[in-house]
Amino acid sequence: MHIAPHDNQNKPIVDADDPNVPLNYFNIVKLKAGEAFEYQVPNYETCIVPATGTVDVEIEGVSFKAVGSRGVDVWDGEPEGVYVPVGAKVTIVAVRDTETFIAGARYDKVLDPFDVRVAEIDKVQYGSDDTKTHRKIKHILGTKYHGKVGRLLVSELFTVGQGGWSGFPAHKHDTDRKDAAGNIIETRHDETYNFRFRPNHGSGVQIIQHEEGKPGDAYQLMDRSTILLPSGYHPCAVMPGYEMYYFTILGGLSQRSLVQYFQPTHAAQIETIPGIKDMIAKFK
């Protein structure tokens, strides 16, 4: 489930119909100022988010100018994005040298394109230094875009301070299911992460545990590691002395709203982490 850092040469890291996370699509496109990149992904809606630099985006005659204002890295300013309808033809032109994320989710209806500027980013900060869970989330395609987006959720997650845990208490979202009363207690959402560290020689660990009480798998995270999460409980951590960022793509099978199922052995810690309930609500 770990794709090591590599030069993907502007080719998808997670392509359409990926056998592990078929509900996700992910590409990283690097362009020098003045260069252009064209793409079209049938059966997937996508979102363009410059990690660094600035781009102009044209979607079948609709233009969005000067998207992205960050400089040297993802900590250098706020994100912006452009929503791209299912199967649309897109041209990205670099205004400044850029590294641009393209996130996608499988969907079957064509909606309208739109842009998301700095003022529209939905921010959440929760956790604490004491609980080693302090982090900040910047929702690019979050809850406010229900009705304008099909199945795609796109966010950026930052550890606050140096070191600590993220995605804790451990949770999963690999099955659409309801309780006896008919309430949804979990949704199937494939998830893909791309990690960055500051300083960039930092490192972390991703845990994926499939069965309660049995050891799972652990992957060492490096700067630009990609993690695919089709199933299992999946907390991650960053070494002391380093900050961690991860670009997050969620694609729902039957609905856009995410319902996380917290691992029973750790679920009580929801009550100990400041602000975590607000964080959970922002994904719904």
Phi, psi and omega per residue, in radians:
M1 nan -0.006 3.127
H2 -1.870 2.199 3.026
I3 -1.862 2.017 -3.065
A4 -1.155 2.674 3.085
P5 -0.967 2.368 3.127
H6 -2.829 2.874 3.056
D7 -1.451 1.832 -3.087
N8 -1.425 -0.054 3.058
Q9 0.946 0.682 3.104
N10 1.135 0.333 3.070
K11 -1.786 2.559 -3.052
P12 -0.934 2.342 3.011
I13 -1.383 -0.678 3.001
V14 -2.147 1.833 -3.054
D15 -1.487 2.972 3.050
A16 -0.974 2.486 3.114
D17 1.069 0.581 3.064
D18 -1.008 2.368 -3.082
P19 -1.166 -0.385 -3.129
N20 -1.574 -0.815 -3.120
V21 -2.252 1.277 -3.061
P22 -1.129 -0.265 3.132
L23 -1.534 -0.032 -3.093
N24 -2.037 2.733 2.985
Y25 -2.452 2.464 -3.136
F26 -2.662 2.265 3.050
N27 -2.410 2.652 2.964
I28 -2.098 2.165 -3.091
V29 -2.024 2.185 3.096
K30 -1.926 2.220 -3.110
L31 -2.379 2.494 2.946
K32 -1.464 2.750 3.139
A33 -0.918 2.261 -3.139
G34 1.643 -0.306 3.119
E35 -1.377 2.703 -3.116
A36 -2.191 2.688 3.081
F37 -2.416 2.306 3.124
E38 -2.002 2.515 3.067
Y39 -2.677 2.846 3.089
Q40 -2.731 2.220 -3.093
V41 -2.165 1.678 3.103
P42 -1.032 2.455 3.069
N43 1.286 0.126 3.121
Y44 -2.320 2.334 2.889
E45 -1.486 2.608 -3.082
T46 -2.357 2.911 3.095
C47 -2.404 2.237 3.140
I48 -1.696 2.151 -3.112
V49 -2.344 1.868 3.061
P50 -1.125 2.128 3.000
A51 -1.222 -0.724 3.043
T52 -2.493 2.778 3.081
G53 1.417 -2.978 -3.048
T54 -2.375 2.458 -3.138
V55 -2.355 2.684 2.867
D56 -1.756 2.451 -3.101
V57 -2.184 2.279 3.039
E58 -2.114 2.228 -3.109
I59 -2.148 1.634 3.100
E60 0.840 0.923 3.070
G61 1.625 -0.181 3.086
V62 -1.749 2.210 -3.038
S63 -1.965 2.491 3.036
F64 -2.257 2.031 -2.997
K65 -1.694 2.573 2.977
A66 0.892 1.013 3.096
V67 -1.571 2.192 3.131
G68 1.706 2.333 -3.123
S69 -2.361 0.149 -3.074
R70 -1.351 2.706 -3.117
G71 -1.720 -1.856 -2.917
V72 -1.296 -0.483 -3.116
D73 -2.772 -3.078 -3.060
V74 -1.264 -0.206 3.062
W75 -1.495 -0.178 -3.000
D76 -1.667 1.168 3.123
G77 2.024 -3.055 -3.062
E78 -1.805 2.683 -3.135
P79 -1.370 2.769 2.939
E80 -2.440 2.845 -3.099
G81 -2.709 2.952 3.064
V82 -2.345 2.233 3.076
Y83 -1.485 2.311 -3.104
V84 -2.048 2.167 -3.131
P85 -1.126 2.835 -3.126
V86 -0.935 2.209 2.999
G87 1.238 0.116 -3.085
A88 -1.223 2.624 3.040
K89 -1.490 2.262 -3.007
V90 -2.234 2.445 2.971
T91 -2.156 2.191 3.066
I92 -1.896 2.210 3.095
V93 -2.086 2.230 -3.125
A94 -1.351 2.113 3.001
V95 -1.423 -0.748 2.963
R96 -2.159 2.789 3.062
D97 -0.825 2.351 -3.019
T98 -2.473 2.606 2.840
E99 -2.072 2.064 -2.991
T100 -2.126 2.283 3.036
F101 -1.482 2.468 2.949
I102 -2.158 1.974 -3.106
A103 -1.857 2.517 -3.135
G104 -2.546 2.773 3.062
A105 -2.446 2.511 3.105
R106 -1.135 2.376 3.117
Y107 -2.794 2.825 -3.022
D108 -2.151 0.158 3.120
K109 -2.191 2.550 -3.129
V110 -1.675 2.085 3.122
L111 -1.872 -2.961 -3.093
D112 -1.720 2.494 3.075
P113 -1.242 2.691 3.036
F114 -2.789 2.839 3.101
D115 -1.907 2.746 3.100
V116 -2.166 1.981 -3.098
R117 -1.731 3.019 -3.037
V118 -0.914 -0.748 -3.082
A119 -1.156 -0.296 -3.073
E120 -1.757 -0.023 3.109
I121 -1.203 2.321 -3.115
D122 -1.704 1.983 -3.025
K123 -1.846 2.472 3.069
V124 -2.361 2.361 3.023
Q125 -2.230 2.338 -3.085
Y126 -2.616 3.112 -3.128
G127 1.433 -2.979 -3.126
S128 -2.754 2.787 3.059
D129 -1.117 -0.636 -3.121
D130 -1.085 -0.686 -3.126
T131 -1.558 0.030 3.139
K132 1.031 0.576 -3.075
T133 -2.270 0.350 -3.009
H134 -1.304 2.078 3.109
R135 -2.674 2.898 -3.099
K136 -2.191 2.400 3.102
I137 -2.091 2.337 3.059
K138 -2.035 1.849 -3.117
H139 -1.465 2.101 3.088
I140 -1.567 -0.938 2.968
L141 -1.959 1.508 -3.104
G142 -1.880 -2.683 -3.017
T143 -1.127 -0.499 -3.071
K144 -1.168 -0.207 -3.102
Y145 -1.820 0.288 2.984
H146 -0.999 2.354 -3.095
G147 1.653 -0.429 3.104
K148 -1.809 -0.236 -3.112
V149 -2.280 2.553 -3.080
G150 -1.408 -1.285 -3.061
R151 -2.216 0.006 -2.946
L152 -1.645 2.293 2.963
L153 -2.110 2.290 -3.114
V154 -2.309 2.210 -3.108
S155 -2.507 2.838 2.968
E156 -2.074 2.328 -3.102
L157 -2.097 2.314 -3.103
F158 -2.178 2.349 2.880
T159 -1.283 2.503 3.120
V160 -1.805 2.212 -3.011
G161 1.471 -2.767 -3.046
Q162 -2.178 2.144 -3.096
G163 1.527 2.877 3.066
G164 2.142 3.116 -3.043
W165 -1.858 2.651 3.052
S166 -2.393 2.704 -3.093
G167 1.205 0.476 -3.130
F168 -2.133 2.471 0.027
P169 -1.053 2.590 -3.108
A170 -0.975 2.413 -3.108
H171 -2.524 2.893 3.057
K172 -2.452 2.919 3.102
H173 -2.746 1.171 -3.048
D174 -2.049 0.065 -3.074
T175 -2.528 2.323 2.967
D176 -1.397 2.031 -3.138
R177 -2.698 2.733 -3.129
K178 -2.186 2.810 3.047
D179 -1.495 -3.099 -3.067
A180 -1.083 -0.451 -3.133
A181 -1.523 -0.018 3.136
G182 1.569 0.121 3.103
N183 -1.429 2.428 3.108
I184 -1.249 2.158 3.134
I185 -1.960 -0.140 3.089
E186 -2.891 2.550 3.067
T187 -2.170 2.663 3.073
R188 -1.476 1.933 3.041
H189 -2.300 2.012 2.945
D190 -1.221 2.583 -3.085
E191 -2.415 2.475 3.097
T192 -2.311 2.369 3.112
Y193 -2.070 2.571 2.875
N194 -2.240 2.183 -2.966
F195 -1.757 2.596 2.963
R196 -2.376 2.638 3.136
F197 -2.250 2.616 3.060
R198 -2.288 2.081 -0.191
P199 -0.992 2.756 -2.958
N200 -1.315 -0.049 3.005
H201 -1.574 0.155 3.072
G202 -1.198 3.069 -3.055
S203 -2.707 2.860 3.112
G204 -2.681 -2.946 -3.132
V205 -2.463 2.421 3.039
Q206 -1.959 2.163 3.088
I207 -1.781 2.404 3.015
I208 -2.294 1.980 -3.096
Q209 -2.064 2.198 -3.052
H210 -1.704 -0.481 -3.092
E211 -2.264 2.313 3.089
E212 -0.986 2.297 3.071
G213 1.422 0.007 3.129
K214 -2.122 2.460 -3.124
P215 -1.034 2.491 3.074
G216 -1.814 -2.635 3.135
D217 -1.942 2.682 3.087
A218 -2.346 2.420 -3.108
Y219 -2.197 2.313 3.074
Q220 -1.347 2.199 -3.134
L221 -1.628 2.302 3.032
M222 -2.039 2.953 3.067
D223 -1.016 2.139 -3.140
R224 1.460 0.198 2.986
S225 -1.093 2.534 3.014
T226 -2.040 2.342 3.128
I227 -2.079 2.334 3.079
L228 -1.849 2.306 -3.045
L229 -2.243 1.491 3.067
P230 -1.438 -0.388 -3.070
S231 -2.867 2.905 3.030
G232 1.627 2.842 3.031
Y233 -1.329 2.410 -2.914
H234 -2.516 1.128 2.997
P235 -1.308 2.761 3.068
C236 -2.438 2.855 -3.082
A237 -2.541 2.719 3.092
V238 -2.092 2.540 -3.140
M239 -1.083 2.607 2.998
P240 -0.977 2.479 3.113
G241 1.606 -0.018 -3.109
Y242 -2.308 2.629 3.008
E243 -1.765 2.588 -3.105
M244 -2.211 2.458 3.065
Y245 -2.239 2.494 2.904
Y246 -2.487 2.321 3.052
F247 -1.382 2.250 -2.953
T248 -2.110 2.215 3.087
I249 -2.063 2.187 3.042
L250 -2.139 2.301 3.071
G251 -2.200 2.113 -3.099
G252 -1.524 2.558 3.111
L253 -1.333 -0.822 -3.020
S254 -2.117 -0.226 3.102
Q255 -2.730 2.853 -3.138
R256 -1.449 -0.674 -3.108
S257 -1.101 2.317 -3.138
L258 -1.614 2.273 3.001
V259 -2.087 1.940 -3.106
Q260 -1.508 2.481 3.040
Y261 -1.874 2.014 -3.073
F262 -1.461 2.414 -3.110
Q263 -1.023 2.144 -3.011
P264 -0.926 -0.658 -3.090
T265 -1.186 -0.329 -3.098
H266 -2.049 -0.097 -2.982
A267 -1.052 -0.508 -3.131
A268 -1.073 -0.385 -3.113
Q269 -1.286 -0.161 2.986
I270 -0.977 -0.594 -3.115
E271 -1.319 -0.185 -3.077
T272 -1.808 -0.174 -3.042
I273 -1.810 1.982 -3.078
P274 -1.033 2.271 3.018
G275 1.397 -0.008 -3.031
I276 -1.178 -0.527 3.135
K277 -1.167 -0.601 3.043
D278 -1.145 -0.673 3.101
M279 -1.070 -0.806 -3.130
I280 -1.049 -0.728 -3.106
A281 -1.118 -0.529 -3.082
K282 -1.236 -0.296 3.105
F283 -1.596 -0.049 -3.066
K284 -1.699 nan nan
